[in-house]
Amino acid sequence: MFGLFGKREKRQAPVDAVFARVVEASRQPAFYLEGGIADSFEGRFESLTLHVFLVLRRLRELPPPADEVAQDLVDANFAYLELGVRNGGVSDIAVPKRMKKIGQMFYGRVQAYEAALVSDTPAELAEALRRNATPDAPEAATALSDYALRVQRRLAGLDLEGLLNETALFPAAQEGTAR
């Protein structure tokens, strides 16, 4: 019986704390008031996805057990999204189909943002964000891209311990996400 509780349970509390900071950062009002992201389920998904991606990207650069932490973060993200879908009134029968679509959207965004960050063209991230996060406010994509690059630089200075324990993973959205 005692073997049922392993390493995953020991790191779940810090992963939950990191995920809570990700959610809090993604919900900063400036993203929705001036930042061009729609204040809707889809807009909040886009903001959350960007923030989760940035943390996952850093975790991928770190040695084990960061890979396990990354998987726990993805699991927490999808559990949170599923709860949002259920609370949005989607029937139990339709939830798996909706979650499959959300998963495809999430991993599509991750691929697009990763490709943009490794490209030699700085404007590619802004273009990917314009297509996904700010389609109704294309002028806001550059500021959102600048914000994402600031987050990436901040996270690059953290090891796994720092990432799990840092309370200020993300800068304030008003530092450049307003139109």
ROZARO-368984 format. One record per atom (N, C-alpha, C): residue number from 1; residue in three letters; atom name; y, x, z. Coordinates in steps of 0.02 Angstrom, whole numbers, plus 50000, padded with zeros to 5 digits. Layout:
<pts>
- num residuo atomo yy xx zz
- NUM ALA CA Y X Z
...
</pts>
This chain:
<pts>
- num residuo atomo yy xx zz
- 1 MET N 49941 50041 50000
- 1 MET CA 50000 50000 50000
- 1 MET C 50063 50043 50000
- 2 PHE N 50063 50097 50039
- 2 PHE CA 50123 50139 50044
- 2 PHE C 50136 50177 49979
- 3 GLY N 50085 50185 49938
- 3 GLY CA 50094 50218 49874
- 3 GLY C 50134 50177 49824
- 4 LEU N 50143 50113 49838
- 4 LEU CA 50181 50071 49792
- 4 LEU C 50255 50089 49790
- 5 PHE N 50279 50119 49843
- 5 PHE CA 50350 50136 49847
- 5 PHE C 50358 50210 49831
- 6 GLY N 50381 50225 49772
- 6 GLY CA 50387 50294 49751
- 6 GLY C 50458 50316 49740
- 7 LYS N 50465 50364 49694
- 7 LYS CA 50530 50393 49679
- 7 LYS C 50581 50341 49654
- 8 ARG N 50557 50293 49616
- 8 ARG CA 50603 50244 49586
- 8 ARG C 50641 50206 49641
- 9 GLU N 50606 50186 49693
- 9 GLU CA 50639 50149 49746
- 9 GLU C 50691 50192 49782
- 10 LYS N 50678 50257 49788
- 10 LYS CA 50724 50302 49822
- 10 LYS C 50789 50311 49783
- 11 ARG N 50785 50308 49716
- 11 ARG CA 50846 50318 49677
- 11 ARG C 50877 50252 49655
- 12 GLN N 50846 50196 49672
- 12 GLN CA 50874 50132 49649
- 12 GLN C 50942 50117 49680
- 13 ALA N 50950 50133 49744
- 13 ALA CA 51015 50119 49776
- 13 ALA C 51071 50159 49743
- 14 PRO N 51062 50224 49730
- 14 PRO CA 51116 50260 49696
- 14 PRO C 51127 50235 49624
- 15 VAL N 51074 50216 49589
- 15 VAL CA 51081 50189 49521
- 15 VAL C 51119 50123 49524
- 16 ASP N 51102 50081 49572
- 16 ASP CA 51138 50018 49580
- 16 ASP C 51212 50030 49594
- 17 ALA N 51227 50081 49634
- 17 ALA CA 51296 50098 49649
- 17 ALA C 51333 50122 49586
- 18 VAL N 51301 50164 49546
- 18 VAL CA 51331 50187 49483
- 18 VAL C 51341 50127 49437
- 19 PHE N 51291 50084 49432
- 19 PHE CA 51299 50026 49388
- 19 PHE C 51356 49981 49412
- 20 ALA N 51363 49973 49477
- 20 ALA CA 51418 49933 49503
- 20 ALA C 51485 49963 49482
- 21 ARG N 51490 50030 49484
- 21 ARG CA 51552 50063 49462
- 21 ARG C 51563 50054 49387
- 22 VAL N 51509 50055 49349
- 22 VAL CA 51514 50043 49276
- 22 VAL C 51540 49973 49263
- 23 VAL N 51511 49923 49297
- 23 VAL CA 51533 49854 49288
- 23 VAL C 51606 49846 49309
- 24 GLU N 51624 49875 49365
- 24 GLU CA 51693 49870 49388
- 24 GLU C 51741 49901 49337
- 25 ALA N 51724 49958 49311
- 25 ALA CA 51767 49990 49261
- 25 ALA C 51772 49948 49198
- 26 SER N 51716 49919 49177
- 26 SER CA 51716 49880 49115
- 26 SER C 51755 49815 49121
- 27 ARG N 51767 49793 49182
- 27 ARG CA 51802 49730 49194
- 27 ARG C 51877 49739 49209
- 28 GLN N 51902 49800 49202
- 28 GLN CA 51973 49811 49216
- 28 GLN C 52015 49764 49173
- 29 PRO N 52060 49727 49203
- 29 PRO CA 52100 49678 49165
- 29 PRO C 52137 49706 49106
- 30 ALA N 52158 49769 49109
- 30 ALA CA 52196 49798 49054
- 30 ALA C 52157 49798 48988
- 31 PHE N 52091 49802 48992
- 31 PHE CA 52051 49800 48930
- 31 PHE C 52060 49733 48894
- 32 TYR N 52068 49681 48933
- 32 TYR CA 52070 49613 48905
- 32 TYR C 52142 49588 48895
- 33 LEU N 52188 49611 48937
- 33 LEU CA 52257 49588 48932
- 33 LEU C 52295 49626 48878
- 34 GLU N 52289 49693 48877
- 34 GLU CA 52325 49732 48828
- 34 GLU C 52279 49773 48783
- 35 GLY N 52217 49780 48802
- 35 GLY CA 52172 49827 48768
- 35 GLY C 52136 49802 48707
- 36 GLY N 52146 49740 48689
- 36 GLY CA 52118 49714 48627
- 36 GLY C 52046 49689 48631
- 37 ILE N 52015 49692 48690
- 37 ILE CA 51947 49666 48697
- 37 ILE C 51952 49592 48716
- 38 ALA N 51914 49551 48682
- 38 ALA CA 51915 49479 48696
- 38 ALA C 51888 49465 48766
- 39 ASP N 51922 49420 48802
- 39 ASP CA 51899 49400 48868
- 39 ASP C 51848 49344 48860
- 40 SER N 51787 49364 48840
- 40 SER CA 51732 49318 48827
- 40 SER C 51668 49354 48845
- 41 PHE N 51612 49319 48842
- 41 PHE CA 51548 49352 48856
- 41 PHE C 51538 49411 48808
- 42 GLU N 51554 49401 48745
- 42 GLU CA 51545 49453 48695
- 42 GLU C 51591 49512 48708
- 43 GLY N 51654 49498 48725
- 43 GLY CA 51701 49552 48740
- 43 GLY C 51680 49592 48802
- 44 ARG N 51658 49556 48852
- 44 ARG CA 51635 49591 48913
- 44 ARG C 51572 49631 48899
- 45 PHE N 51529 49606 48856
- 45 PHE CA 51470 49644 48834
- 45 PHE C 51493 49709 48801
- 46 GLU N 51543 49704 48757
- 46 GLU CA 51566 49764 48721
- 46 GLU C 51594 49816 48770
- 47 SER N 51634 49794 48817
- 47 SER CA 51662 49841 48866
- 47 SER C 51608 49871 48910
- 48 LEU N 51562 49830 48933
- 48 LEU CA 51506 49854 48974
- 48 LEU C 51464 49904 48934
- 49 THR N 51450 49888 48872
- 49 THR CA 51408 49932 48831
- 49 THR C 51441 50000 48822
- 50 LEU N 51506 50001 48809
- 50 LEU CA 51541 50065 48802
- 50 LEU C 51535 50107 48865
- 51 HIS N 51546 50076 48923
- 51 HIS CA 51543 50112 48986
- 51 HIS C 51472 50136 49002
- 52 VAL N 51423 50093 48991
- 52 VAL CA 51353 50113 49002
- 52 VAL C 51335 50171 48955
- 53 PHE N 51355 50165 48892
- 53 PHE CA 51341 50218 48844
- 53 PHE C 51368 50286 48867
- 54 LEU N 51429 50287 48891
- 54 LEU CA 51459 50350 48912
- 54 LEU C 51421 50382 48970
- 55 VAL N 51398 50342 49017
- 55 VAL CA 51359 50369 49072
- 55 VAL C 51290 50391 49048
- 56 LEU N 51258 50351 49005
- 56 LEU CA 51193 50369 48978
- 56 LEU C 51197 50434 48938
- 57 ARG N 51251 50442 48901
- 57 ARG CA 51259 50503 48861
- 57 ARG C 51261 50564 48907
- 58 ARG N 51297 50559 48963
- 58 ARG CA 51299 50615 49009
- 58 ARG C 51232 50627 49042
- 59 LEU N 51198 50573 49061
- 59 LEU CA 51131 50580 49092
- 59 LEU C 51083 50614 49044
- 60 ARG N 51089 50600 48980
- 60 ARG CA 51044 50631 48930
- 60 ARG C 51055 50707 48926
- 61 GLU N 51114 50730 48943
- 61 GLU CA 51130 50801 48940
- 61 GLU C 51105 50839 49002
- 62 LEU N 51087 50803 49054
- 62 LEU CA 51067 50834 49117
- 62 LEU C 50991 50843 49122
- 63 PRO N 50968 50890 49163
- 63 PRO CA 50896 50900 49171
- 63 PRO C 50864 50844 49211
- 64 PRO N 50797 50839 49209
- 64 PRO CA 50762 50789 49249
- 64 PRO C 50780 50796 49322
- 65 PRO N 50783 50742 49357
- 65 PRO CA 50760 50674 49342
- 65 PRO C 50814 50629 49311
- 66 ALA N 50865 50659 49279
- 66 ALA CA 50918 50618 49249
- 66 ALA C 50891 50569 49198
- 67 ASP N 50837 50588 49163
- 67 ASP CA 50807 50542 49114
- 67 ASP C 50781 50479 49147
- 68 GLU N 50752 50487 49206
- 68 GLU CA 50726 50429 49244
- 68 GLU C 50784 50386 49270
- 69 VAL N 50837 50418 49291
- 69 VAL CA 50897 50382 49314
- 69 VAL C 50926 50343 49256
- 70 ALA N 50927 50374 49196
- 70 ALA CA 50953 50340 49137
- 70 ALA C 50913 50277 49122
- 71 GLN N 50847 50282 49127
- 71 GLN CA 50805 50223 49115
- 71 GLN C 50818 50169 49167
- 72 ASP N 50827 50189 49229
- 72 ASP CA 50843 50141 49282
- 72 ASP C 50910 50107 49269
- 73 LEU N 50958 50145 49243
- 73 LEU CA 51024 50117 49226
- 73 LEU C 51018 50067 49169
- 74 VAL N 50979 50083 49119
- 74 VAL CA 50968 50036 49063
- 74 VAL C 50935 49972 49090
- 75 ASP N 50885 49980 49133
- 75 ASP CA 50852 49922 49162
- 75 ASP C 50900 49879 49201
- 76 ALA N 50943 49911 49241
- 76 ALA CA 50993 49874 49280
- 76 ALA C 51042 49838 49234
- 77 ASN N 51061 49870 49180
- 77 ASN CA 51106 49840 49131
- 77 ASN C 51075 49777 49101
- 78 PHE N 51013 49781 49079
- 78 PHE CA 50982 49723 49048
- 78 PHE C 50967 49668 49098
- 79 ALA N 50952 49685 49159
- 79 ALA CA 50943 49633 49211
- 79 ALA C 51009 49597 49222
- 80 TYR N 51063 49634 49223
- 80 TYR CA 51130 49604 49232
- 80 TYR C 51148 49559 49173
- 81 LEU N 51135 49584 49113
- 81 LEU CA 51149 49544 49053
- 81 LEU C 51107 49481 49051
- 82 GLU N 51044 49487 49070
- 82 GLU CA 51001 49428 49071
- 82 GLU C 51026 49376 49121
- 83 LEU N 51048 49399 49178
- 83 LEU CA 51076 49353 49227
- 83 LEU C 51137 49318 49198
- 84 GLY N 51179 49354 49162
- 84 GLY CA 51238 49325 49130
- 84 GLY C 51219 49273 49079
- 85 VAL N 51166 49286 49040
- 85 VAL CA 51142 49238 48990
- 85 VAL C 51117 49175 49025
- 86 ARG N 51077 49185 49077
- 86 ARG CA 51051 49127 49113
- 86 ARG C 51107 49086 49146
- 87 ASN N 51155 49121 49176
- 87 ASN CA 51212 49086 49207
- 87 ASN C 51256 49053 49155
- 88 GLY N 51252 49075 49093
- 88 GLY CA 51290 49045 49039
- 88 GLY C 51259 48981 49013
- 89 GLY N 51202 48962 49041
- 89 GLY CA 51172 48898 49023
- 89 GLY C 51118 48903 48970
- 90 VAL N 51096 48963 48952
- 90 VAL CA 51042 48970 48903
- 90 VAL C 50977 48949 48937
- 91 SER N 50937 48910 48903
- 91 SER CA 50875 48885 48932
- 91 SER C 50825 48942 48940
- 92 ASP N 50778 48933 48987
- 92 ASP CA 50727 48983 49000
- 92 ASP C 50688 49000 48937
- 93 ILE N 50677 48951 48895
- 93 ILE CA 50639 48962 48833
- 93 ILE C 50678 49005 48784
- 94 ALA N 50743 48999 48783
- 94 ALA CA 50784 49035 48735
- 94 ALA C 50805 49104 48760
- 95 VAL N 50797 49119 48824
- 95 VAL CA 50820 49183 48852
- 95 VAL C 50788 49243 48817
- 96 PRO N 50722 49245 48807
- 96 PRO CA 50693 49304 48775
- 96 PRO C 50722 49317 48705
- 97 LYS N 50732 49265 48666
- 97 LYS CA 50760 49274 48599
- 97 LYS C 50832 49300 48604
- 98 ARG N 50871 49273 48650
- 98 ARG CA 50940 49295 48659
- 98 ARG C 50941 49368 48683
- 99 MET N 50896 49385 48729
- 99 MET CA 50894 49454 48755
- 99 MET C 50873 49503 48701
- 100 LYS N 50829 49482 48657
- 100 LYS CA 50809 49526 48601
- 100 LYS C 50870 49542 48558
- 101 LYS N 50910 49491 48544
- 101 LYS CA 50970 49501 48504
- 101 LYS C 51020 49546 48541
- 102 ILE N 51028 49535 48606
- 102 ILE CA 51073 49576 48645
- 102 ILE C 51049 49649 48646
- 103 GLY N 50983 49659 48652
- 103 GLY CA 50955 49726 48650
- 103 GLY C 50969 49761 48584
- 104 GLN N 50961 49725 48529
- 104 GLN CA 50976 49753 48464
- 104 GLN C 51050 49772 48459
- 105 MET N 51093 49728 48484
- 105 MET CA 51165 49742 48482
- 105 MET C 51181 49803 48525
- 106 PHE N 51152 49806 48584
- 106 PHE CA 51165 49862 48630
- 106 PHE C 51145 49928 48597
- 107 TYR N 51084 49932 48573
- 107 TYR CA 51060 49995 48544
- 107 TYR C 51096 50012 48479
- 108 GLY N 51117 49961 48442
- 108 GLY CA 51158 49973 48383
- 108 GLY C 51225 50005 48401
- 109 ARG N 51257 49979 48455
- 109 ARG CA 51320 50008 48478
- 109 ARG C 51309 50080 48501
- 110 VAL N 51256 50091 48539
- 110 VAL CA 51241 50159 48564
- 110 VAL C 51234 50207 48505
- 111 GLN N 51198 50187 48454
- 111 GLN CA 51190 50231 48395
- 111 GLN C 51256 50243 48361
- 112 ALA N 51296 50191 48352
- 112 ALA CA 51360 50198 48318
- 112 ALA C 51408 50243 48357
- 113 TYR N 51411 50234 48423
- 113 TYR CA 51457 50274 48464
- 113 TYR C 51433 50346 48467
- 114 GLU N 51368 50356 48471
- 114 GLU CA 51341 50424 48473
- 114 GLU C 51356 50460 48407
- 115 ALA N 51343 50427 48351
- 115 ALA CA 51357 50457 48285
- 115 ALA C 51431 50473 48279
- 116 ALA N 51473 50430 48304
- 116 ALA CA 51546 50442 48300
- 116 ALA C 51566 50502 48342
- 117 LEU N 51536 50509 48401
- 117 LEU CA 51555 50564 48445
- 117 LEU C 51532 50632 48419
- 118 VAL N 51476 50633 48383
- 118 VAL CA 51452 50698 48358
- 118 VAL C 51480 50714 48289
- 119 SER N 51517 50669 48260
- 119 SER CA 51546 50682 48194
- 119 SER C 51605 50730 48200
- 120 ASP N 51625 50756 48144
- 120 ASP CA 51683 50801 48143
- 120 ASP C 51748 50763 48136
- 121 THR N 51744 50697 48129
- 121 THR CA 51803 50656 48118
- 121 THR C 51819 50617 48182
- 122 PRO N 51874 50635 48216
- 122 PRO CA 51891 50600 48278
- 122 PRO C 51903 50526 48269
- 123 ALA N 51924 50505 48211
- 123 ALA CA 51940 50434 48199
- 123 ALA C 51877 50391 48194
- 124 GLU N 51818 50422 48189
- 124 GLU CA 51757 50382 48183
- 124 GLU C 51743 50341 48245
- 125 LEU N 51757 50367 48304
- 125 LEU CA 51746 50328 48365
- 125 LEU C 51793 50269 48366
- 126 ALA N 51856 50280 48348
- 126 ALA CA 51903 50224 48346
- 126 ALA C 51879 50171 48297
- 127 GLU N 51853 50192 48240
- 127 GLU CA 51828 50144 48190
- 127 GLU C 51768 50105 48217
- 128 ALA N 51722 50139 48250
- 128 ALA CA 51664 50105 48279
- 128 ALA C 51686 50055 48332
- 129 LEU N 51734 50074 48373
- 129 LEU CA 51760 50029 48424
- 129 LEU C 51798 49971 48393
- 130 ARG N 51834 49984 48339
- 130 ARG CA 51870 49930 48305
- 130 ARG C 51821 49878 48279
- 131 ARG N 51767 49901 48248
- 131 ARG CA 51716 49854 48221
- 131 ARG C 51684 49813 48275
- 132 ASN N 51671 49844 48332
- 132 ASN CA 51631 49810 48384
- 132 ASN C 51672 49780 48441
- 133 ALA N 51716 49819 48470
- 133 ALA CA 51750 49798 48532
- 133 ALA C 51817 49765 48520
- 134 THR N 51853 49785 48468
- 134 THR CA 51921 49758 48458
- 134 THR C 51932 49732 48388
- 135 PRO N 51887 49692 48361
- 135 PRO CA 51896 49669 48291
- 135 PRO C 51958 49626 48281
- 136 ASP N 51979 49591 48334
- 136 ASP CA 52039 49549 48328
- 136 ASP C 52103 49586 48343
- 137 ALA N 52098 49648 48365
- 137 ALA CA 52156 49689 48380
- 137 ALA C 52142 49761 48357
- 138 PRO N 52137 49772 48292
- 138 PRO CA 52117 49838 48267
- 138 PRO C 52162 49895 48290
- 139 GLU N 52225 49880 48303
- 139 GLU CA 52271 49932 48326
- 139 GLU C 52254 49958 48395
- 140 ALA N 52214 49922 48434
- 140 ALA CA 52196 49942 48501
- 140 ALA C 52137 49991 48502
- 141 ALA N 52103 49998 48447
- 141 ALA CA 52043 50040 48444
- 141 ALA C 52058 50114 48458
- 142 THR N 52114 50139 48435
- 142 THR CA 52130 50209 48446
- 142 THR C 52141 50223 48520
- 143 ALA N 52177 50180 48555
- 143 ALA CA 52187 50189 48626
- 143 ALA C 52121 50183 48664
- 144 LEU N 52077 50138 48644
- 144 LEU CA 52012 50131 48676
- 144 LEU C 51970 50193 48663
- 145 SER N 51975 50221 48604
- 145 SER CA 51940 50283 48587
- 145 SER C 51966 50340 48631
- 146 ASP N 52031 50344 48640
- 146 ASP CA 52060 50396 48683
- 146 ASP C 52035 50389 48754
- 147 TYR N 52031 50327 48778
- 147 TYR CA 52004 50314 48845
- 147 TYR C 51931 50338 48849
- 148 ALA N 51891 50321 48800
- 148 ALA CA 51820 50341 48800
- 148 ALA C 51813 50417 48801
- 149 LEU N 51855 50451 48764
- 149 LEU CA 51852 50525 48763
- 149 LEU C 51874 50554 48830
- 150 ARG N 51922 50522 48863
- 150 ARG CA 51942 50543 48930
- 150 ARG C 51884 50535 48979
- 151 VAL N 51850 50478 48974
- 151 VAL CA 51791 50466 49017
- 151 VAL C 51738 50519 49004
- 152 GLN N 51726 50532 48940
- 152 GLN CA 51675 50582 48923
- 152 GLN C 51692 50650 48953
- 153 ARG N 51754 50671 48949
- 153 ARG CA 51775 50735 48979
- 153 ARG C 51765 50735 49055
- 154 ARG N 51782 50679 49087
- 154 ARG CA 51775 50674 49159
- 154 ARG C 51701 50679 49178
- 155 LEU N 51658 50643 49143
- 155 LEU CA 51587 50643 49159
- 155 LEU C 51555 50710 49144
- 156 ALA N 51581 50747 49095
- 156 ALA CA 51552 50812 49077
- 156 ALA C 51556 50862 49135
- 157 GLY N 51601 50852 49181
- 157 GLY CA 51608 50897 49237
- 157 GLY C 51563 50879 49296
- 158 LEU N 51521 50829 49288
- 158 LEU CA 51478 50807 49343
- 158 LEU C 51405 50822 49331
- 159 ASP N 51371 50848 49383
- 159 ASP CA 51299 50853 49379
- 159 ASP C 51269 50787 49403
- 160 LEU N 51203 50782 49407
- 160 LEU CA 51171 50719 49426
- 160 LEU C 51194 50696 49495
- 161 GLU N 51196 50741 49542
- 161 GLU CA 51218 50724 49609
- 161 GLU C 51289 50698 49608
- 162 GLY N 51332 50732 49572
- 162 GLY CA 51402 50710 49566
- 162 GLY C 51408 50642 49533
- 163 LEU N 51369 50632 49481
- 163 LEU CA 51371 50568 49445
- 163 LEU C 51349 50510 49489
- 164 LEU N 51299 50522 49529
- 164 LEU CA 51273 50470 49573
- 164 LEU C 51319 50456 49633
- 165 ASN N 51359 50505 49652
- 165 ASN CA 51399 50498 49712
- 165 ASN C 51474 50492 49700
- 166 GLU N 51498 50508 49641
- 166 GLU CA 51569 50504 49627
- 166 GLU C 51592 50432 49626
- 167 THR N 51643 50417 49664
- 167 THR CA 51667 50348 49667
- 167 THR C 51716 50332 49611
- 168 ALA N 51747 50383 49582
- 168 ALA CA 51796 50373 49529
- 168 ALA C 51770 50402 49463
- 169 LEU N 51718 50370 49436
- 169 LEU CA 51689 50394 49373
- 169 LEU C 51735 50382 49314
- 170 PHE N 51776 50330 49318
- 170 PHE CA 51816 50309 49261
- 170 PHE C 51890 50308 49279
- 171 PRO N 51932 50329 49231
- 171 PRO CA 52004 50324 49242
- 171 PRO C 52026 50251 49237
- 172 ALA N 52086 50238 49260
- 172 ALA CA 52113 50171 49255
- 172 ALA C 52124 50154 49181
- 173 ALA N 52109 50093 49162
- 173 ALA CA 52114 50072 49092
- 173 ALA C 52185 50076 49068
- 174 GLN N 52234 50065 49110
- 174 GLN CA 52303 50065 49087
- 174 GLN C 52327 50135 49066
- 175 GLU N 52287 50186 49076
- 175 GLU CA 52305 50253 49055
- 175 GLU C 52294 50263 48981
- 176 GLY N 52308 50214 48941
- 176 GLY CA 52303 50225 48869
- 176 GLY C 52263 50174 48832
- 177 THR N 52243 50119 48863
- 177 THR CA 52207 50069 48826
- 177 THR C 52250 50011 48805
- 178 ALA N 52312 50011 48826
- 178 ALA CA 52356 49957 48806
- 178 ALA C 52381 49968 48734
- 179 ARG N 52394 49912 48701
- 179 ARG CA 52418 49917 48631
- 179 ARG C 52488 49945 48629
</pts>
